[in-house]
Amino acid sequence: MVFTQAQIALFFTADDQMAIPEATRQQLALEGISSVGDLSEFDKEGLKQIANNLQRTGRRIPDPANVGATIPAVPFVFGTKSYVVAACELSRYYETVGRPMTPTNIRWTGAIKSFVPH
């Protein structure tokens, strides 16, 4: 089954899923994670690098107190949460066994949480 754009957005942003803020999700697409299937390409170290990149974007925004000046923008919010790592592991597992990912079998309350190291 192919994920719709709405299902992809919910997977990444819903509080009962990955709980990633929308602005961060959009930036993740620039880092190479724009769909659920892209998770199979990343491991814990890769996610740490992405989190590092999101913290050090170098973005600047207009300074509201000083016209014409800029200030550093707040970094994107993306912790290396164990459930994102687990989602990557599950994605690789499904790819290895040839099982397609669906919105149902990639739910946190279903399969993902069983891939979290204890």
Secondary structure, DSSP 8 states (H G I E B T S, - for coil): ----HHHHHHHHH-TTTT---HHHHHHHHHHT--SGGGGGG--HHHHHHHHHHHH----EEE-TTSTT-EEE---------HHHHHHHHHHHHHHHHT----TTTT-TTTTGGGGS--
